[in-house]
Amino acid sequence: MKRFAALFAALLLAVPALADTPLTRHFSGLDSCYGRQYTKSHLAKHQQQQVVEIRLSHFPGDQQFLGLGGNYHSYPETPVLSLILSVRLRGQNLGKAQLYCTQDGDRLHCGLECDAGHFYVTDRTPDSILIKGGGDLYFSDCGEEEHVLRRKPDDKVFLLHRLPASACHP
C-alpha cells in the first residue's frame, strides 16, 4: 500500500511539469503533422495570400527535444523542440525549413535556421494549432534568397489541422 501511495504521489507531482510544457498534446512521442492546403475559392477571396499549402511536422525519432536526451543542445535546462516547416507559395515549389522552438509562456517560439525568420505556435483545439506573429520567412540555404514568405496581412495567421500519419513526411 505504501508503494502505491508513493507512486501516486510521484504521478501527481509529474503531471504539472507535463502540463507546463506548451503544446505537449500536439508534439510528443509520436510523429505528427499539421497542415492546410487552401482551396482555389479561398485563394480567390484572399488575393494577397501567397501561401497555397503549409505544414508543420514533428518526427521525434529523428528530431527529439534536443535538451532532453540529445547531446546536440548545449543548454539541457532549456529544451528545444525541432520541427519542420513546409510552405508552398503561389507559383513556386515547396520550401522547407528546419525550426528550433522554445517555450514562451503557453506557446512555442520557433525560429528558422540562419536567422531566417520566426513565429509563434499556439494551441487551438485538440486537433489544431495556430501559427502567428513574426516577420518574413526565408526558405533557402543560409545566405541565399530562394523562397521568401513576405508576411503581408493575408499571410500572418495560419490555422493548421492534424493530418493523418500517411500525410507526414520528413
N, C-alpha and C positions, 0 to 999 in steps of 0.2 A: 504494500500500500504506500509506503514511504517513497519507493521508486516512482510509482505512478504520480504522486503529488509533486515530486521533484521534476519529472518530465513535463507535467502540465504547467508548472511554474516557468520552466525554461521556454516552453512554447509561447506562453503569454508574453514573455519578455522579448521574444524574437519577432512577434507579429508587428509591433510598432516600427521596428527597424525596416521591415519589408515595406510597410505602408508609407514610410518616409521617402522611399525611392520613387521618383515620378515615373509614371507610365510603365510600371512593372508588369501589369497585365498585358501590355502590348509587346514588350521586348524582354522576354525572359529566356528560358532554356530551350525553346523550340524555334525553328525557322519561322519567320513571319514576314509578311509584306502587306503594305497598304498602298492603294493607288487609285487612280481615276483616269479614265480616258474620256475626254469631252466629246460630246456629240456635235455634229455639224450645226444643228439648230442652236445649241448653247453658244458655240463659237460665233454664229451669225448675230446673236444678240449681244455678244461681248467682242466687238470688233478690235478693241485694244489688247485683248488677251493673246499672248504669244504661246502659252503652254497648251499643247494638244493632249499630252499624256504625261503623268507624273507618278513615280513610285518611290516609296521609302522602304528599304528591305533590311532585315536583320538575320544574319546567319551565324548563330553562336558557335557552331562547330569550327568556323573559320575566324570569326571575329568575336572574341569574348570581351566581357568587361575587363579591359586591359589592366586595370588596377586590382582586380580580384582574381589573381591566378596567372595573369600574363606577366612575363618578365620584361616586356617592351616598355611599359609605362614606368616612369621614374618616380612617381609620387603615388604609392599604393593607397594612401589615405584618401585620395580623390579619384574615385572610379571614373573611367572614361568608357562610354559605350560607342562602339564602332558600327556605323550604318553605311548603307549605300543609297545614294540619291540618283535616280534616273529620270531624265526630263527630255521630252521631245518637243521642240519648238516648231511653229508653223514653217513648213518648207525646209526643215533641217533633219538630219539624222539624230538618233538618240545620243544624248550626252550623259555620261556617268561621272560621279564623283564620290570619293571616299570621304566620310564625315566622321568627326570625333565630337561626341556630345557629352556634356557635363550637366550635373544637376544645377538648376537655377530656381530655387523655391519649388513650386509644384509643376514645373515644366523642365524641358531639356533645352539647353543652348547648344546648337550644333554649328560647327564651322567646317568649311571645306578646306582641304589641304592647300598650302601655299598662300594663306590669307586670301582665298578666292571667294569670300563671302560667308555670311552666317544667317541663321534664322532660329526660330523657336518652335518646338513641338509641344503641343498641349493635348490633354485628354479631352475627348468629346463624348464618346459613348463606349460601351464595352467593345464595339466593333469599328470605331472610327477615331481618327486623330485630326488635329488641325496643324498646318504649317503656316506660320505667320511671322511678320516682322522681318527685320534685317534689310539688307541692301541688295545690290546686283550680285548675281552668282555667275562664276566663271567655270565652265566645264572644259578643261584642257590640261595639257601637261603644264607644269609650272613655267611661267614666262611666256606662254603662247595665249592668244585670244581667239580660240576656235568657235566655241559656243558661249554666248553670253545671254543670260536671262536678265534683262533690264526690268527691275521691279516697278512697273507702272501700276496704276490703280487696279486694273483687272488681273494683275499677277501678284497681288500682295497676300492673299489668304487662300489656302487650298484645303478643302475638306476631303480627306482620303479615307477610304473604307477598306476593311480587311479583305484580302484576296485569298482565293483557295491556294493551298500549298503548291498545286501544279503551276500556278502563275508566278511563283517565286523563283528567280534565277540569280545566282551570284554574278 
